[in-house]
Amino acid sequence: MVAVHVLIDLHWKKAVGGHVKSWLQFADVAKTLGSKDIDLTIHFHGDRPQELSQSHNVRYVTHPPRFSTERLPFLQDVPSHTDLASYAPSLIPYLDQADVVHTTHPLFTFGQTAKNIVVSTIGRWSVRFTPTQRSMPRFIWKEN
């Protein structure tokens, strides 16, 4: 079984679009595979810490933002808000359980936290970088 954690630096809400909707469709497929194949956890920002079980092998986890863009008056007219804090301590226990981590946006809080974990545990993780963002990890997985 492979434990995959997807870090989406956006606020969880019922009406979603774009890449969030794509990940929810991945989750629907993962539900049909069974826990012997994949264990999928998708992380979002939320009003409170919460783990929403979708099946025995799929869950959504929400983490309250530490410095949300909602606090900035000049950013009130954006489609979605994110967290600008440099670190999300609530992610640490989850990343320790992961075999693979995918960051949807490596520059915001979740992506920065994943990067900090990789840097602090050199040799334990392998990193794949995106072609356009060479300094920021997109896929991270544990070495066996």
N, C-alpha and C positions, 0 to 999 in steps of 0.2 A: 504494500500500500504506500502511496506517495501522498504526503501531507502538503497541500498547496495553499498558500495564503496570498490573496490578492489585496493590495492596498490601494483603495480608491479615496483620494483626498477630496471628497465631496460629501455634503450633508445627505444622509439617508432620508428619502421621502418616497411616498407611494407612487407619485407620478414622476417617472424618470425618463430620460432619453439618452441618445448618443451612446458612448462607450459603456455607461452604466447598464443600460438595457442589454447590451451584448453580454456583459458578465453575468447578468441574471439569467440569460438564456443558456450560458455555459453551466450555470448552477442547475438549471432544469435537466440538462443532459447528465450531469454528474449524479443526480438523484437516481437515475436509472442504472448506473454502473455498479453501484454497491460499494461498501466500505473496503472490500479487499483490493479494489483497484485505485480508488482516489478518496481522499478526505479533503474537502474544499471549505475554506473559510474566507469569506469576503468581508473586509473591514471598511467601514464608512465612518464619517463624523456623525454624531447624533446629540440629542439634547441631554442624554444620560447614558452611562455605561449599560449596555444591554447585549445579551446573546440571544439571537432569534434562531431557534433550530428549525430548519426547513425539512430535514430528514435525518436519518442516523449518520449520514456522512457529509451533510451540507449545512452550513450555518452562516448567518450574517452577524457581525459584531459591530456595535456602535461605540465610539469613543467621543466624549465631549471635547470640542476644540479648546485649546488653551488661549489662542489669540485669533478669533474668527474675523474674517473680512467683514462680517456683519457689523462689527464695531466701528468700521470706518465709514463716515457719512458720505464720502465721495464715491463709494463703491456700492451704493444701494440699488443701482439699476443694472446689476449683473445677473445673468441667468442662474448662476449657482455660486455659493460661497465655499471657501476653504479655510484651512487653518494655516496661519503664517508662523506659528511657533517653530523653533528649530528642532524640537524633540518631543516625542509622545511616549512618556514612560509607560502608559497603559498597554502599549504594543509589545513590550519586551517579553512578557511570559508567552505570548502567542508566537513570536518569532523564534523562540527557543524550541517550540514544537514543530516548526516548519522544516520540510525538506526542500521546498522551492518557494521563493517569494517573488511576486511580480508587482512592481510599482507602476501605477498608471501615470503618475506625474512625479518624477524624481526630485523636483525642486521644492516641493511643499513638505509639510510636517512628516507624513508617513514615509515618503521617499528619503528624507534626510535621516529619519530614525533608522531605517533599514541600512543606509550607508554607514551610519555610526556603528551599528552592530557589526557590519562586515569589517570595518577598520579595526574595531576592538578585538575581533576574533580571527585575525589573519591566519590563513592555513586551514580554517574550518569550513570556509565558504568559497565557492567559485562564482565569478561574476561575468555576466554578458552585458556589454554596453550597447546602446542604440547607436546607429551610425551618425545621427545628428547631434547627439549629446554625449560625446566621448568621455566626459568626466563624471557622468552620473549613471549609476547602475539601473538597469531595467529588470533583468532577470537575475536572481541570486539563488544558488542552491548549495546544499551541504555536500561536502566531500564525504565519501564513504571510508 
